[in-house]
Amino acid sequence: MESSRDQIGDLLREFYAVYGRPDEGPPPGVNVSALPGVGSVDQSELSLLRESLGDQELRRYFDKCNRILEDLATRLTGEELLRKLSGVPLSARDFEELSCGVFWFSLASTLDRRDGAIPVTPFDKEVDLPLPLKVRVTVQGSLVLRLYIALVYVREGVLSRLVSQGAEAGGLCSGLVQKLLNSDFRGACCAARVG
């Protein structure tokens, strides 16, 4: 059996097919292994990707979270959550905190802008970064900021309180959001491995 000439690209494409969203990951036909600087990828990082692909408990938990997200996405096309949350008292400080979180998340999302497949950065006129580095730092920067805002700043503050109060008032959509916010993806998978 002939081994792939693009082992890194094939592994990334397989990973994103399982754990990613549509059109995430390297496009078909792009030989990732041949890109400059890719040869220095730490083998432990590749092993982690292979391990996660073979971890059936992780896949089940990921699928469970995806089902909750799809259910929520369907419900959020209407006004169910907003109607439930509009009945929850909101202080001026809570309103400002929630507004900042939404704005910052949207702003962080714009960091990963593209011109075709090439990331656009604020430094393009001053610094000519090698393409693999430019792609990596752009995606990482956008992702780190969005994750912090969503999972720390907003999750631990006003959103958590609002959703909790909405769920206590019997809102099904609020209950799903609360379940998702309180879902400990990593902890559940680690516990499953130990148990």
C-alpha positions in Angstrom: 0.0 0.0 0.0 1.4 3.4 -1.0 1.8 5.9 1.8 0.4 9.4 1.3 2.7 12.1 0.1 0.9 14.6 2.3 0.5 12.9 5.6 0.1 16.1 7.6 -2.5 17.5 5.2 -4.4 14.2 5.1 -4.4 14.0 8.9 -5.7 17.6 9.2 -8.4 17.0 6.5 -9.6 13.9 8.4 -9.5 15.8 11.8 -11.6 18.7 10.4 -14.0 16.3 8.7 -14.8 14.8 12.1 -14.4 17.8 14.5 -14.6 20.8 12.2 -17.2 22.8 10.4 -17.9 22.7 6.6 -14.9 24.2 4.6 -12.6 24.2 7.6 -9.1 22.8 7.3 -6.8 22.6 4.3 -8.6 22.4 1.0 -8.3 19.2 -1.1 -5.3 19.4 -3.4 -3.2 21.5 -1.2 0.0 19.6 -0.1 0.4 20.9 3.4 3.5 18.7 4.0 5.3 20.6 1.2 4.7 24.1 2.7 7.8 25.8 4.1 8.1 25.3 7.9 5.7 22.4 8.1 8.5 19.9 8.4 9.2 21.2 11.9 5.8 20.3 13.2 6.1 18.6 16.6 5.2 14.9 16.3 3.4 15.1 19.6 0.9 17.5 18.1 0.3 15.0 15.2 -0.1 12.2 17.7 -2.7 14.2 19.6 -4.7 14.6 16.4 -4.5 10.9 15.7 -5.4 10.1 19.3 -8.5 12.3 19.2 -9.6 10.7 15.9 -9.4 7.3 17.5 -11.1 8.3 20.7 -14.8 7.1 20.4 -15.8 8.7 23.7 -14.5 12.1 22.5 -16.5 11.6 19.3 -19.7 10.8 21.1 -19.4 13.8 23.4 -18.6 16.0 20.5 -21.6 14.7 18.6 -23.7 15.4 21.7 -22.6 19.0 21.9 -23.2 19.3 18.1 -26.8 18.1 18.5 -27.4 20.7 21.3 -25.9 23.4 19.0 -28.0 22.4 16.1 -31.2 22.4 18.2 -30.2 25.8 19.5 -29.4 27.1 16.1 -32.9 26.1 14.9 -34.6 27.7 18.0 -32.5 30.9 17.7 -33.8 31.6 14.2 -37.0 32.7 16.0 -37.3 34.9 19.1 -37.8 32.1 21.7 -34.6 32.8 23.7 -34.9 36.6 23.4 -38.5 36.6 24.6 -37.5 34.5 27.6 -34.5 36.6 28.4 -36.4 39.9 27.9 -38.4 39.1 31.1 -35.2 38.7 33.2 -34.2 42.0 34.9 -31.0 43.4 33.5 -28.9 46.1 35.3 -27.1 48.8 33.3 -23.8 47.1 34.2 -25.1 43.7 33.0 -26.3 45.3 29.8 -22.9 47.0 29.2 -21.0 43.7 30.0 -23.1 41.7 27.6 -22.9 44.3 24.9 -19.1 44.5 25.2 -18.9 40.7 25.0 -21.0 40.5 21.8 -19.1 43.4 20.2 -15.7 42.0 21.1 -16.6 38.5 19.9 -17.7 40.0 16.6 -14.6 42.1 16.4 -12.3 39.1 17.1 -14.2 37.2 14.3 -13.1 39.8 11.8 -9.4 39.2 12.5 -9.5 36.1 10.3 -10.5 38.0 7.2 -9.5 36.5 3.8 -8.7 37.7 0.3 -9.5 34.4 -1.5 -7.6 31.9 0.6 -5.0 34.3 1.9 -5.4 36.0 5.3 -5.4 39.7 5.5 -3.5 41.3 8.4 -3.0 44.9 9.6 0.7 44.5 8.9 0.6 43.4 5.2 2.1 46.7 3.9 4.9 46.7 6.5 5.8 43.0 7.0 6.0 40.2 4.4 5.3 37.1 6.5 5.8 33.7 5.1 2.3 32.3 4.1 2.3 29.4 6.6 3.2 31.6 9.5 0.7 34.3 8.4 -2.1 31.7 8.2 -1.2 30.2 11.6 -1.0 33.4 13.6 -4.1 34.9 12.0 -6.3 31.8 12.7 -4.7 31.3 16.2 -5.2 35.0 17.2 -8.8 35.1 16.1 -9.6 31.7 17.8 -7.8 32.6 21.1 -9.7 35.9 21.4 -13.1 34.4 20.5 -12.6 31.5 22.9 -11.6 33.7 25.8 -14.5 36.1 25.2 -17.1 33.3 24.8 -15.8 30.8 27.4 -14.5 33.1 30.1 -15.7 36.8 29.8 -19.3 36.2 28.8 -19.8 32.6 30.0 -18.7 33.4 33.6 -20.6 36.6 33.9 -23.9 38.1 32.9 -24.8 35.6 30.2 -24.6 32.7 32.6 -26.8 34.6 35.1 -29.4 35.5 32.5 -29.6 32.0 31.0 -29.8 30.5 34.5 -32.7 32.7 35.4 -34.4 32.1 32.0 -34.0 28.3 32.6 -35.5 28.6 36.1 -38.5 30.4 34.6 -39.1 27.3 32.4 -37.5 28.4 29.1 -36.6 25.3 27.1 -34.2 27.3 24.9 -32.6 28.9 28.0 -32.2 25.4 29.4 -30.4 24.2 26.3 -28.1 27.2 26.4 -27.4 26.6 30.1 -26.6 22.9 29.4 -24.2 24.0 26.7 -22.5 26.7 28.8 -22.1 24.2 31.6 -20.9 21.4 29.4 -17.3 20.4 30.4 -16.2 18.8 27.2 -12.6 18.1 28.2 -13.5 17.1 31.8 -16.2 14.6 30.6 -13.8 13.0 28.1 -11.0 12.7 30.7 -13.4 11.2 33.2 -14.6 8.7 30.7 -11.0 7.6 30.0 -10.2 7.3 33.7 -13.5 5.5 34.5 
